[in-house]
């Protein structure tokens, strides 16, 4: 790569980093302007257009980057997550929370812009979340605790429930870290862990007894 190309890549990354930082510091991405982002990076506004044609394109690339991070984390997590042994559940949840600590901005951006962003961003995030949910449903079909569920529809519903829970846990974890009192913060973090583990255990206890034929018969009756 030439020096010129390397500098161009560095400038592009700086714009992405600035947009992410500003949009996860209490601002909505839709409230940002390319002038503000360019000023934050130290570029003239005209330089912005060398990298992105508009703010929507910048936002869509951010969605791609943030979703890729979540996909990598969830891929690793699902390899060990859905086990009956409590130790495995704790280990998987710890990995989730460590991932949130490592890159909270990814979670904050996707969750906030999922409902409050522009139409283009909302649609892009919805598509990415659908892809992640499909991947999770496929993984569930190979897990011992859920192999008795033959319906693809049921697996998709379960994957959606788990994914929504993970998003909720992530934001709760991030909010707790804003607690200024260190003792109260640690107590709240432990409570988050216990609550998440209890939710997983309750959910999978119900899954072990899931029988679609019984549910279908009751509905038809």
PyMOL commands that place a pseudoatom at each C-alpha (Angstrom):
pseudoatom trace, name=CA, resn=UNK, resi=1, chain=A, elem=C, hetatm=0, pos=[0.000, 0.000, 0.000]
pseudoatom trace, name=CA, resn=UNK, resi=2, chain=A, elem=C, hetatm=0, pos=[1.339, 3.437, -0.935]
pseudoatom trace, name=CA, resn=UNK, resi=3, chain=A, elem=C, hetatm=0, pos=[1.786, 6.195, 1.637]
pseudoatom trace, name=CA, resn=UNK, resi=4, chain=A, elem=C, hetatm=0, pos=[-1.034, 8.140, -0.016]
pseudoatom trace, name=CA, resn=UNK, resi=5, chain=A, elem=C, hetatm=0, pos=[-3.407, 5.184, 0.185]
pseudoatom trace, name=CA, resn=UNK, resi=6, chain=A, elem=C, hetatm=0, pos=[-2.403, 4.521, 3.785]
pseudoatom trace, name=CA, resn=UNK, resi=7, chain=A, elem=C, hetatm=0, pos=[-3.155, 8.120, 4.735]
pseudoatom trace, name=CA, resn=UNK, resi=8, chain=A, elem=C, hetatm=0, pos=[-6.496, 7.893, 2.984]
pseudoatom trace, name=CA, resn=UNK, resi=9, chain=A, elem=C, hetatm=0, pos=[-7.372, 4.788, 4.971]
pseudoatom trace, name=CA, resn=UNK, resi=10, chain=A, elem=C, hetatm=0, pos=[-6.307, 6.504, 8.197]
pseudoatom trace, name=CA, resn=UNK, resi=11, chain=A, elem=C, hetatm=0, pos=[-8.520, 9.510, 7.417]
pseudoatom trace, name=CA, resn=UNK, resi=12, chain=A, elem=C, hetatm=0, pos=[-11.470, 7.247, 6.631]
pseudoatom trace, name=CA, resn=UNK, resi=13, chain=A, elem=C, hetatm=0, pos=[-11.019, 5.380, 9.901]
pseudoatom trace, name=CA, resn=UNK, resi=14, chain=A, elem=C, hetatm=0, pos=[-10.702, 8.667, 11.791]
pseudoatom trace, name=CA, resn=UNK, resi=15, chain=A, elem=C, hetatm=0, pos=[-14.054, 9.806, 10.383]
pseudoatom trace, name=CA, resn=UNK, resi=16, chain=A, elem=C, hetatm=0, pos=[-15.706, 6.530, 11.375]
pseudoatom trace, name=CA, resn=UNK, resi=17, chain=A, elem=C, hetatm=0, pos=[-14.181, 6.684, 14.867]
pseudoatom trace, name=CA, resn=UNK, resi=18, chain=A, elem=C, hetatm=0, pos=[-15.282, 10.297, 15.327]
pseudoatom trace, name=CA, resn=UNK, resi=19, chain=A, elem=C, hetatm=0, pos=[-18.838, 9.566, 14.216]
pseudoatom trace, name=CA, resn=UNK, resi=20, chain=A, elem=C, hetatm=0, pos=[-19.039, 6.595, 16.569]
pseudoatom trace, name=CA, resn=UNK, resi=21, chain=A, elem=C, hetatm=0, pos=[-17.605, 8.539, 19.501]
pseudoatom trace, name=CA, resn=UNK, resi=22, chain=A, elem=C, hetatm=0, pos=[-19.968, 11.474, 19.001]
pseudoatom trace, name=CA, resn=UNK, resi=23, chain=A, elem=C, hetatm=0, pos=[-23.038, 9.292, 18.472]
pseudoatom trace, name=CA, resn=UNK, resi=24, chain=A, elem=C, hetatm=0, pos=[-22.416, 7.273, 21.653]
pseudoatom trace, name=CA, resn=UNK, resi=25, chain=A, elem=C, hetatm=0, pos=[-21.754, 10.255, 23.910]
pseudoatom trace, name=CA, resn=UNK, resi=26, chain=A, elem=C, hetatm=0, pos=[-25.394, 11.163, 24.327]
pseudoatom trace, name=CA, resn=UNK, resi=27, chain=A, elem=C, hetatm=0, pos=[-26.006, 12.315, 20.769]
pseudoatom trace, name=CA, resn=UNK, resi=28, chain=A, elem=C, hetatm=0, pos=[-28.082, 10.631, 18.092]
pseudoatom trace, name=CA, resn=UNK, resi=29, chain=A, elem=C, hetatm=0, pos=[-26.267, 9.899, 14.857]
pseudoatom trace, name=CA, resn=UNK, resi=30, chain=A, elem=C, hetatm=0, pos=[-29.031, 11.716, 12.969]
pseudoatom trace, name=CA, resn=UNK, resi=31, chain=A, elem=C, hetatm=0, pos=[-28.183, 14.913, 14.871]
pseudoatom trace, name=CA, resn=UNK, resi=32, chain=A, elem=C, hetatm=0, pos=[-24.584, 14.935, 13.634]
pseudoatom trace, name=CA, resn=UNK, resi=33, chain=A, elem=C, hetatm=0, pos=[-23.456, 16.862, 10.592]
pseudoatom trace, name=CA, resn=UNK, resi=34, chain=A, elem=C, hetatm=0, pos=[-20.578, 16.117, 8.276]
pseudoatom trace, name=CA, resn=UNK, resi=35, chain=A, elem=C, hetatm=0, pos=[-19.117, 19.537, 9.182]
pseudoatom trace, name=CA, resn=UNK, resi=36, chain=A, elem=C, hetatm=0, pos=[-19.101, 18.633, 12.858]
pseudoatom trace, name=CA, resn=UNK, resi=37, chain=A, elem=C, hetatm=0, pos=[-17.474, 15.266, 12.216]
pseudoatom trace, name=CA, resn=UNK, resi=38, chain=A, elem=C, hetatm=0, pos=[-14.907, 16.780, 9.857]
pseudoatom trace, name=CA, resn=UNK, resi=39, chain=A, elem=C, hetatm=0, pos=[-14.054, 19.447, 12.423]
pseudoatom trace, name=CA, resn=UNK, resi=40, chain=A, elem=C, hetatm=0, pos=[-13.697, 16.781, 15.112]
pseudoatom trace, name=CA, resn=UNK, resi=41, chain=A, elem=C, hetatm=0, pos=[-11.187, 14.914, 12.929]
pseudoatom trace, name=CA, resn=UNK, resi=42, chain=A, elem=C, hetatm=0, pos=[-9.372, 18.032, 11.795]
pseudoatom trace, name=CA, resn=UNK, resi=43, chain=A, elem=C, hetatm=0, pos=[-10.416, 17.871, 8.150]
pseudoatom trace, name=CA, resn=UNK, resi=44, chain=A, elem=C, hetatm=0, pos=[-12.095, 20.424, 5.942]
pseudoatom trace, name=CA, resn=UNK, resi=45, chain=A, elem=C, hetatm=0, pos=[-15.703, 19.453, 5.075]
pseudoatom trace, name=CA, resn=UNK, resi=46, chain=A, elem=C, hetatm=0, pos=[-14.775, 18.920, 1.431]
pseudoatom trace, name=CA, resn=UNK, resi=47, chain=A, elem=C, hetatm=0, pos=[-12.411, 16.133, 2.514]
pseudoatom trace, name=CA, resn=UNK, resi=48, chain=A, elem=C, hetatm=0, pos=[-15.385, 14.203, 3.890]
pseudoatom trace, name=CA, resn=UNK, resi=49, chain=A, elem=C, hetatm=0, pos=[-16.669, 13.611, 0.369]
pseudoatom trace, name=CA, resn=UNK, resi=50, chain=A, elem=C, hetatm=0, pos=[-13.450, 11.862, -0.604]
pseudoatom trace, name=CA, resn=UNK, resi=51, chain=A, elem=C, hetatm=0, pos=[-14.523, 9.032, 1.673]
pseudoatom trace, name=CA, resn=UNK, resi=52, chain=A, elem=C, hetatm=0, pos=[-18.342, 9.115, 1.881]
pseudoatom trace, name=CA, resn=UNK, resi=53, chain=A, elem=C, hetatm=0, pos=[-20.945, 10.559, -0.445]
pseudoatom trace, name=CA, resn=UNK, resi=54, chain=A, elem=C, hetatm=0, pos=[-23.212, 11.540, 2.466]
pseudoatom trace, name=CA, resn=UNK, resi=55, chain=A, elem=C, hetatm=0, pos=[-24.011, 10.878, 6.134]
pseudoatom trace, name=CA, resn=UNK, resi=56, chain=A, elem=C, hetatm=0, pos=[-26.198, 7.888, 5.280]
pseudoatom trace, name=CA, resn=UNK, resi=57, chain=A, elem=C, hetatm=0, pos=[-23.287, 6.104, 3.653]
pseudoatom trace, name=CA, resn=UNK, resi=58, chain=A, elem=C, hetatm=0, pos=[-21.147, 6.829, 6.700]
pseudoatom trace, name=CA, resn=UNK, resi=59, chain=A, elem=C, hetatm=0, pos=[-23.876, 5.491, 8.970]
pseudoatom trace, name=CA, resn=UNK, resi=60, chain=A, elem=C, hetatm=0, pos=[-24.314, 2.340, 6.897]
pseudoatom trace, name=CA, resn=UNK, resi=61, chain=A, elem=C, hetatm=0, pos=[-20.602, 1.594, 7.066]
pseudoatom trace, name=CA, resn=UNK, resi=62, chain=A, elem=C, hetatm=0, pos=[-20.719, 2.050, 10.828]
pseudoatom trace, name=CA, resn=UNK, resi=63, chain=A, elem=C, hetatm=0, pos=[-23.596, -0.436, 10.966]
pseudoatom trace, name=CA, resn=UNK, resi=64, chain=A, elem=C, hetatm=0, pos=[-21.508, -2.949, 8.991]
pseudoatom trace, name=CA, resn=UNK, resi=65, chain=A, elem=C, hetatm=0, pos=[-18.514, -2.552, 11.315]
pseudoatom trace, name=CA, resn=UNK, resi=66, chain=A, elem=C, hetatm=0, pos=[-20.537, -2.728, 14.529]
pseudoatom trace, name=CA, resn=UNK, resi=67, chain=A, elem=C, hetatm=0, pos=[-22.605, -5.709, 13.339]
pseudoatom trace, name=CA, resn=UNK, resi=68, chain=A, elem=C, hetatm=0, pos=[-19.419, -7.544, 12.383]
pseudoatom trace, name=CA, resn=UNK, resi=69, chain=A, elem=C, hetatm=0, pos=[-18.162, -7.099, 15.938]
pseudoatom trace, name=CA, resn=UNK, resi=70, chain=A, elem=C, hetatm=0, pos=[-21.394, -8.522, 17.373]
pseudoatom trace, name=CA, resn=UNK, resi=71, chain=A, elem=C, hetatm=0, pos=[-21.310, -11.420, 14.923]
pseudoatom trace, name=CA, resn=UNK, resi=72, chain=A, elem=C, hetatm=0, pos=[-17.768, -12.320, 15.956]
pseudoatom trace, name=CA, resn=UNK, resi=73, chain=A, elem=C, hetatm=0, pos=[-18.685, -12.184, 19.631]
pseudoatom trace, name=CA, resn=UNK, resi=74, chain=A, elem=C, hetatm=0, pos=[-21.904, -14.174, 19.254]
pseudoatom trace, name=CA, resn=UNK, resi=75, chain=A, elem=C, hetatm=0, pos=[-20.182, -16.786, 17.079]
pseudoatom trace, name=CA, resn=UNK, resi=76, chain=A, elem=C, hetatm=0, pos=[-17.678, -17.446, 19.843]
pseudoatom trace, name=CA, resn=UNK, resi=77, chain=A, elem=C, hetatm=0, pos=[-20.324, -17.289, 22.543]
pseudoatom trace, name=CA, resn=UNK, resi=78, chain=A, elem=C, hetatm=0, pos=[-22.764, -19.696, 20.920]
pseudoatom trace, name=CA, resn=UNK, resi=79, chain=A, elem=C, hetatm=0, pos=[-20.035, -22.367, 20.749]
pseudoatom trace, name=CA, resn=UNK, resi=80, chain=A, elem=C, hetatm=0, pos=[-20.201, -22.702, 24.508]
pseudoatom trace, name=CA, resn=UNK, resi=81, chain=A, elem=C, hetatm=0, pos=[-23.438, -20.997, 25.525]
pseudoatom trace, name=CA, resn=UNK, resi=82, chain=A, elem=C, hetatm=0, pos=[-26.380, -23.339, 25.558]
pseudoatom trace, name=CA, resn=UNK, resi=83, chain=A, elem=C, hetatm=0, pos=[-25.235, -26.063, 27.903]
pseudoatom trace, name=CA, resn=UNK, resi=84, chain=A, elem=C, hetatm=0, pos=[-27.103, -27.470, 30.871]
pseudoatom trace, name=CA, resn=UNK, resi=85, chain=A, elem=C, hetatm=0, pos=[-24.138, -27.148, 33.198]
pseudoatom trace, name=CA, resn=UNK, resi=86, chain=A, elem=C, hetatm=0, pos=[-24.328, -23.928, 35.207]
pseudoatom trace, name=CA, resn=UNK, resi=87, chain=A, elem=C, hetatm=0, pos=[-20.599, -23.371, 34.857]
pseudoatom trace, name=CA, resn=UNK, resi=88, chain=A, elem=C, hetatm=0, pos=[-20.954, -23.205, 31.081]
pseudoatom trace, name=CA, resn=UNK, resi=89, chain=A, elem=C, hetatm=0, pos=[-23.769, -20.677, 31.349]
pseudoatom trace, name=CA, resn=UNK, resi=90, chain=A, elem=C, hetatm=0, pos=[-21.709, -18.489, 33.661]
pseudoatom trace, name=CA, resn=UNK, resi=91, chain=A, elem=C, hetatm=0, pos=[-18.700, -18.768, 31.387]
pseudoatom trace, name=CA, resn=UNK, resi=92, chain=A, elem=C, hetatm=0, pos=[-20.698, -17.727, 28.343]
pseudoatom trace, name=CA, resn=UNK, resi=93, chain=A, elem=C, hetatm=0, pos=[-22.344, -14.802, 30.114]
pseudoatom trace, name=CA, resn=UNK, resi=94, chain=A, elem=C, hetatm=0, pos=[-18.972, -13.649, 31.424]
pseudoatom trace, name=CA, resn=UNK, resi=95, chain=A, elem=C, hetatm=0, pos=[-17.710, -13.666, 27.847]
pseudoatom trace, name=CA, resn=UNK, resi=96, chain=A, elem=C, hetatm=0, pos=[-20.692, -11.586, 26.774]
pseudoatom trace, name=CA, resn=UNK, resi=97, chain=A, elem=C, hetatm=0, pos=[-20.086, -8.983, 29.460]
pseudoatom trace, name=CA, resn=UNK, resi=98, chain=A, elem=C, hetatm=0, pos=[-16.361, -8.910, 28.722]
pseudoatom trace, name=CA, resn=UNK, resi=99, chain=A, elem=C, hetatm=0, pos=[-17.208, -8.246, 25.088]
pseudoatom trace, name=CA, resn=UNK, resi=100, chain=A, elem=C, hetatm=0, pos=[-19.473, -5.369, 26.109]
pseudoatom trace, name=CA, resn=UNK, resi=101, chain=A, elem=C, hetatm=0, pos=[-16.673, -3.939, 28.267]
pseudoatom trace, name=CA, resn=UNK, resi=102, chain=A, elem=C, hetatm=0, pos=[-14.237, -4.283, 25.380]
pseudoatom trace, name=CA, resn=UNK, resi=103, chain=A, elem=C, hetatm=0, pos=[-16.349, -2.367, 22.874]
pseudoatom trace, name=CA, resn=UNK, resi=104, chain=A, elem=C, hetatm=0, pos=[-19.478, -0.825, 24.458]
pseudoatom trace, name=CA, resn=UNK, resi=105, chain=A, elem=C, hetatm=0, pos=[-19.816, 1.647, 21.585]
pseudoatom trace, name=CA, resn=UNK, resi=106, chain=A, elem=C, hetatm=0, pos=[-20.823, -1.125, 19.183]
pseudoatom trace, name=CA, resn=UNK, resi=107, chain=A, elem=C, hetatm=0, pos=[-23.749, -2.135, 21.367]
pseudoatom trace, name=CA, resn=UNK, resi=108, chain=A, elem=C, hetatm=0, pos=[-24.742, 1.454, 22.160]
pseudoatom trace, name=CA, resn=UNK, resi=109, chain=A, elem=C, hetatm=0, pos=[-24.725, 2.533, 18.519]
pseudoatom trace, name=CA, resn=UNK, resi=110, chain=A, elem=C, hetatm=0, pos=[-26.740, -0.377, 17.154]
pseudoatom trace, name=CA, resn=UNK, resi=111, chain=A, elem=C, hetatm=0, pos=[-29.283, -0.386, 19.961]
pseudoatom trace, name=CA, resn=UNK, resi=112, chain=A, elem=C, hetatm=0, pos=[-29.812, 3.389, 19.895]
pseudoatom trace, name=CA, resn=UNK, resi=113, chain=A, elem=C, hetatm=0, pos=[-29.977, 3.721, 16.112]
pseudoatom trace, name=CA, resn=UNK, resi=114, chain=A, elem=C, hetatm=0, pos=[-32.164, 0.638, 15.814]
pseudoatom trace, name=CA, resn=UNK, resi=115, chain=A, elem=C, hetatm=0, pos=[-35.162, 2.728, 16.856]
pseudoatom trace, name=CA, resn=UNK, resi=116, chain=A, elem=C, hetatm=0, pos=[-34.012, 6.324, 16.708]
pseudoatom trace, name=CA, resn=UNK, resi=117, chain=A, elem=C, hetatm=0, pos=[-31.893, 6.503, 13.579]
pseudoatom trace, name=CA, resn=UNK, resi=118, chain=A, elem=C, hetatm=0, pos=[-32.704, 7.410, 10.020]
pseudoatom trace, name=CA, resn=UNK, resi=119, chain=A, elem=C, hetatm=0, pos=[-34.867, 5.071, 7.979]
pseudoatom trace, name=CA, resn=UNK, resi=120, chain=A, elem=C, hetatm=0, pos=[-31.818, 3.804, 6.084]
pseudoatom trace, name=CA, resn=UNK, resi=121, chain=A, elem=C, hetatm=0, pos=[-29.981, 2.971, 9.304]
pseudoatom trace, name=CA, resn=UNK, resi=122, chain=A, elem=C, hetatm=0, pos=[-33.022, 1.350, 10.913]
pseudoatom trace, name=CA, resn=UNK, resi=123, chain=A, elem=C, hetatm=0, pos=[-33.512, -0.916, 7.906]
pseudoatom trace, name=CA, resn=UNK, resi=124, chain=A, elem=C, hetatm=0, pos=[-29.809, -1.815, 7.783]
pseudoatom trace, name=CA, resn=UNK, resi=125, chain=A, elem=C, hetatm=0, pos=[-29.715, -2.666, 11.488]
pseudoatom trace, name=CA, resn=UNK, resi=126, chain=A, elem=C, hetatm=0, pos=[-32.910, -4.712, 11.175]
pseudoatom trace, name=CA, resn=UNK, resi=127, chain=A, elem=C, hetatm=0, pos=[-31.329, -6.710, 8.346]
pseudoatom trace, name=CA, resn=UNK, resi=128, chain=A, elem=C, hetatm=0, pos=[-28.139, -7.316, 10.339]
pseudoatom trace, name=CA, resn=UNK, resi=129, chain=A, elem=C, hetatm=0, pos=[-30.102, -8.386, 13.401]
pseudoatom trace, name=CA, resn=UNK, resi=130, chain=A, elem=C, hetatm=0, pos=[-32.157, -10.752, 11.234]
pseudoatom trace, name=CA, resn=UNK, resi=131, chain=A, elem=C, hetatm=0, pos=[-28.921, -12.292, 9.901]
pseudoatom trace, name=CA, resn=UNK, resi=132, chain=A, elem=C, hetatm=0, pos=[-27.570, -12.680, 13.441]
pseudoatom trace, name=CA, resn=UNK, resi=133, chain=A, elem=C, hetatm=0, pos=[-30.840, -14.242, 14.551]
pseudoatom trace, name=CA, resn=UNK, resi=134, chain=A, elem=C, hetatm=0, pos=[-30.770, -16.707, 11.659]
pseudoatom trace, name=CA, resn=UNK, resi=135, chain=A, elem=C, hetatm=0, pos=[-27.212, -17.714, 12.514]
pseudoatom trace, name=CA, resn=UNK, resi=136, chain=A, elem=C, hetatm=0, pos=[-28.244, -18.207, 16.122]
pseudoatom trace, name=CA, resn=UNK, resi=137, chain=A, elem=C, hetatm=0, pos=[-31.254, -20.327, 15.138]
pseudoatom trace, name=CA, resn=UNK, resi=138, chain=A, elem=C, hetatm=0, pos=[-29.002, -22.576, 13.046]
pseudoatom trace, name=CA, resn=UNK, resi=139, chain=A, elem=C, hetatm=0, pos=[-26.656, -22.976, 15.989]
pseudoatom trace, name=CA, resn=UNK, resi=140, chain=A, elem=C, hetatm=0, pos=[-29.559, -23.843, 18.286]
pseudoatom trace, name=CA, resn=UNK, resi=141, chain=A, elem=C, hetatm=0, pos=[-30.572, -26.701, 15.982]
pseudoatom trace, name=CA, resn=UNK, resi=142, chain=A, elem=C, hetatm=0, pos=[-27.267, -28.392, 16.850]
pseudoatom trace, name=CA, resn=UNK, resi=143, chain=A, elem=C, hetatm=0, pos=[-27.435, -27.871, 20.613]
pseudoatom trace, name=CA, resn=UNK, resi=144, chain=A, elem=C, hetatm=0, pos=[-28.402, -30.876, 22.721]
pseudoatom trace, name=CA, resn=UNK, resi=145, chain=A, elem=C, hetatm=0, pos=[-30.909, -28.935, 24.830]
pseudoatom trace, name=CA, resn=UNK, resi=146, chain=A, elem=C, hetatm=0, pos=[-32.853, -27.820, 21.744]
pseudoatom trace, name=CA, resn=UNK, resi=147, chain=A, elem=C, hetatm=0, pos=[-32.447, -30.708, 19.314]
pseudoatom trace, name=CA, resn=UNK, resi=148, chain=A, elem=C, hetatm=0, pos=[-35.970, -31.897, 20.094]
pseudoatom trace, name=CA, resn=UNK, resi=149, chain=A, elem=C, hetatm=0, pos=[-37.340, -28.698, 18.524]
pseudoatom trace, name=CA, resn=UNK, resi=150, chain=A, elem=C, hetatm=0, pos=[-37.909, -29.618, 14.902]
pseudoatom trace, name=CA, resn=UNK, resi=151, chain=A, elem=C, hetatm=0, pos=[-39.770, -26.507, 13.787]
pseudoatom trace, name=CA, resn=UNK, resi=152, chain=A, elem=C, hetatm=0, pos=[-37.598, -23.908, 12.084]
pseudoatom trace, name=CA, resn=UNK, resi=153, chain=A, elem=C, hetatm=0, pos=[-40.171, -21.301, 13.076]
pseudoatom trace, name=CA, resn=UNK, resi=154, chain=A, elem=C, hetatm=0, pos=[-39.838, -22.230, 16.755]
pseudoatom trace, name=CA, resn=UNK, resi=155, chain=A, elem=C, hetatm=0, pos=[-36.042, -22.066, 16.584]
pseudoatom trace, name=CA, resn=UNK, resi=156, chain=A, elem=C, hetatm=0, pos=[-36.246, -18.624, 14.992]
pseudoatom trace, name=CA, resn=UNK, resi=157, chain=A, elem=C, hetatm=0, pos=[-38.566, -17.428, 17.746]
pseudoatom trace, name=CA, resn=UNK, resi=158, chain=A, elem=C, hetatm=0, pos=[-36.208, -18.785, 20.396]
pseudoatom trace, name=CA, resn=UNK, resi=159, chain=A, elem=C, hetatm=0, pos=[-33.202, -17.164, 18.725]
pseudoatom trace, name=CA, resn=UNK, resi=160, chain=A, elem=C, hetatm=0, pos=[-35.031, -13.825, 18.666]
pseudoatom trace, name=CA, resn=UNK, resi=161, chain=A, elem=C, hetatm=0, pos=[-35.842, -14.101, 22.376]
pseudoatom trace, name=CA, resn=UNK, resi=162, chain=A, elem=C, hetatm=0, pos=[-32.224, -14.858, 23.242]
pseudoatom trace, name=CA, resn=UNK, resi=163, chain=A, elem=C, hetatm=0, pos=[-30.885, -12.099, 21.028]
pseudoatom trace, name=CA, resn=UNK, resi=164, chain=A, elem=C, hetatm=0, pos=[-33.252, -9.536, 22.536]
pseudoatom trace, name=CA, resn=UNK, resi=165, chain=A, elem=C, hetatm=0, pos=[-32.207, -10.680, 25.999]
pseudoatom trace, name=CA, resn=UNK, resi=166, chain=A, elem=C, hetatm=0, pos=[-28.544, -10.226, 25.080]
pseudoatom trace, name=CA, resn=UNK, resi=167, chain=A, elem=C, hetatm=0, pos=[-29.218, -6.680, 23.882]
pseudoatom trace, name=CA, resn=UNK, resi=168, chain=A, elem=C, hetatm=0, pos=[-31.002, -5.918, 27.136]
pseudoatom trace, name=CA, resn=UNK, resi=169, chain=A, elem=C, hetatm=0, pos=[-28.197, -7.387, 29.232]
pseudoatom trace, name=CA, resn=UNK, resi=170, chain=A, elem=C, hetatm=0, pos=[-25.627, -5.363, 27.302]
pseudoatom trace, name=CA, resn=UNK, resi=171, chain=A, elem=C, hetatm=0, pos=[-27.372, -2.037, 27.849]
pseudoatom trace, name=CA, resn=UNK, resi=172, chain=A, elem=C, hetatm=0, pos=[-28.019, -2.802, 31.511]
pseudoatom trace, name=CA, resn=UNK, resi=173, chain=A, elem=C, hetatm=0, pos=[-24.324, -3.646, 31.926]
pseudoatom trace, name=CA, resn=UNK, resi=174, chain=A, elem=C, hetatm=0, pos=[-23.290, -0.400, 30.252]
pseudoatom trace, name=CA, resn=UNK, resi=175, chain=A, elem=C, hetatm=0, pos=[-25.690, 1.636, 32.401]
pseudoatom trace, name=CA, resn=UNK, resi=176, chain=A, elem=C, hetatm=0, pos=[-24.367, 0.065, 35.593]
pseudoatom trace, name=CA, resn=UNK, resi=177, chain=A, elem=C, hetatm=0, pos=[-20.825, 1.061, 34.662]
pseudoatom trace, name=CA, resn=UNK, resi=178, chain=A, elem=C, hetatm=0, pos=[-21.975, 4.679, 34.808]
pseudoatom trace, name=CA, resn=UNK, resi=179, chain=A, elem=C, hetatm=0, pos=[-22.601, 4.268, 38.542]
pseudoatom trace, name=CA, resn=UNK, resi=180, chain=A, elem=C, hetatm=0, pos=[-20.067, 6.490, 40.318]
pseudoatom trace, name=CA, resn=UNK, resi=181, chain=A, elem=C, hetatm=0, pos=[-19.993, 4.597, 43.624]
pseudoatom trace, name=CA, resn=UNK, resi=182, chain=A, elem=C, hetatm=0, pos=[-17.564, 1.694, 43.117]
pseudoatom trace, name=CA, resn=UNK, resi=183, chain=A, elem=C, hetatm=0, pos=[-19.113, -0.517, 45.804]
pseudoatom trace, name=CA, resn=UNK, resi=184, chain=A, elem=C, hetatm=0, pos=[-22.628, 0.000, 44.481]
pseudoatom trace, name=CA, resn=UNK, resi=185, chain=A, elem=C, hetatm=0, pos=[-21.379, -0.564, 40.949]
pseudoatom trace, name=CA, resn=UNK, resi=186, chain=A, elem=C, hetatm=0, pos=[-19.818, -3.922, 41.816]
pseudoatom trace, name=CA, resn=UNK, resi=187, chain=A, elem=C, hetatm=0, pos=[-22.978, -5.030, 43.603]
pseudoatom trace, name=CA, resn=UNK, resi=188, chain=A, elem=C, hetatm=0, pos=[-25.074, -4.035, 40.613]
pseudoatom trace, name=CA, resn=UNK, resi=189, chain=A, elem=C, hetatm=0, pos=[-22.760, -5.857, 38.182]
pseudoatom trace, name=CA, resn=UNK, resi=190, chain=A, elem=C, hetatm=0, pos=[-23.047, -9.030, 40.225]
pseudoatom trace, name=CA, resn=UNK, resi=191, chain=A, elem=C, hetatm=0, pos=[-26.810, -8.607, 40.228]
pseudoatom trace, name=CA, resn=UNK, resi=192, chain=A, elem=C, hetatm=0, pos=[-26.743, -8.284, 36.436]
pseudoatom trace, name=CA, resn=UNK, resi=193, chain=A, elem=C, hetatm=0, pos=[-24.838, -11.557, 36.172]
pseudoatom trace, name=CA, resn=UNK, resi=194, chain=A, elem=C, hetatm=0, pos=[-27.197, -13.386, 38.511]
pseudoatom trace, name=CA, resn=UNK, resi=195, chain=A, elem=C, hetatm=0, pos=[-30.281, -12.038, 36.763]
pseudoatom trace, name=CA, resn=UNK, resi=196, chain=A, elem=C, hetatm=0, pos=[-29.007, -13.010, 33.307]
pseudoatom trace, name=CA, resn=UNK, resi=197, chain=A, elem=C, hetatm=0, pos=[-28.085, -16.492, 34.482]
pseudoatom trace, name=CA, resn=UNK, resi=198, chain=A, elem=C, hetatm=0, pos=[-31.495, -16.985, 36.086]
pseudoatom trace, name=CA, resn=UNK, resi=199, chain=A, elem=C, hetatm=0, pos=[-33.233, -15.872, 32.892]
pseudoatom trace, name=CA, resn=UNK, resi=200, chain=A, elem=C, hetatm=0, pos=[-31.226, -18.348, 30.819]
pseudoatom trace, name=CA, resn=UNK, resi=201, chain=A, elem=C, hetatm=0, pos=[-31.917, -21.189, 33.234]
pseudoatom trace, name=CA, resn=UNK, resi=202, chain=A, elem=C, hetatm=0, pos=[-35.645, -20.466, 33.365]
pseudoatom trace, name=CA, resn=UNK, resi=203, chain=A, elem=C, hetatm=0, pos=[-35.857, -20.146, 29.597]
pseudoatom trace, name=CA, resn=UNK, resi=204, chain=A, elem=C, hetatm=0, pos=[-34.087, -23.419, 28.925]
pseudoatom trace, name=CA, resn=UNK, resi=205, chain=A, elem=C, hetatm=0, pos=[-36.006, -25.271, 31.595]
pseudoatom trace, name=CA, resn=UNK, resi=206, chain=A, elem=C, hetatm=0, pos=[-39.116, -24.400, 29.636]
pseudoatom trace, name=CA, resn=UNK, resi=207, chain=A, elem=C, hetatm=0, pos=[-37.433, -25.334, 26.358]
pseudoatom trace, name=CA, resn=UNK, resi=208, chain=A, elem=C, hetatm=0, pos=[-36.592, -28.812, 27.624]
pseudoatom trace, name=CA, resn=UNK, resi=209, chain=A, elem=C, hetatm=0, pos=[-40.339, -29.411, 28.044]
pseudoatom trace, name=CA, resn=UNK, resi=210, chain=A, elem=C, hetatm=0, pos=[-41.397, -27.757, 24.800]
pseudoatom trace, name=CA, resn=UNK, resi=211, chain=A, elem=C, hetatm=0, pos=[-43.765, -29.808, 22.685]
pseudoatom trace, name=CA, resn=UNK, resi=212, chain=A, elem=C, hetatm=0, pos=[-45.229, -28.033, 19.657]
pseudoatom trace, name=CA, resn=UNK, resi=213, chain=A, elem=C, hetatm=0, pos=[-47.832, -30.774, 19.089]
pseudoatom trace, name=CA, resn=UNK, resi=214, chain=A, elem=C, hetatm=0, pos=[-49.347, -30.100, 22.508]
pseudoatom trace, name=CA, resn=UNK, resi=215, chain=A, elem=C, hetatm=0, pos=[-49.406, -26.367, 21.924]
pseudoatom trace, name=CA, resn=UNK, resi=216, chain=A, elem=C, hetatm=0, pos=[-50.919, -26.794, 18.458]
pseudoatom trace, name=CA, resn=UNK, resi=217, chain=A, elem=C, hetatm=0, pos=[-53.617, -29.139, 19.768]
pseudoatom trace, name=CA, resn=UNK, resi=218, chain=A, elem=C, hetatm=0, pos=[-54.520, -26.712, 22.551]
pseudoatom trace, name=CA, resn=UNK, resi=219, chain=A, elem=C, hetatm=0, pos=[-54.758, -23.834, 20.096]
pseudoatom trace, name=CA, resn=UNK, resi=220, chain=A, elem=C, hetatm=0, pos=[-56.919, -25.802, 17.672]
pseudoatom trace, name=CA, resn=UNK, resi=221, chain=A, elem=C, hetatm=0, pos=[-59.136, -26.961, 20.465]
for i in range(1, 221): cmd.bond("trace and resi %d" % i, "trace and resi %d" % (i + 1))
show_as sticks, trace
zoom trace
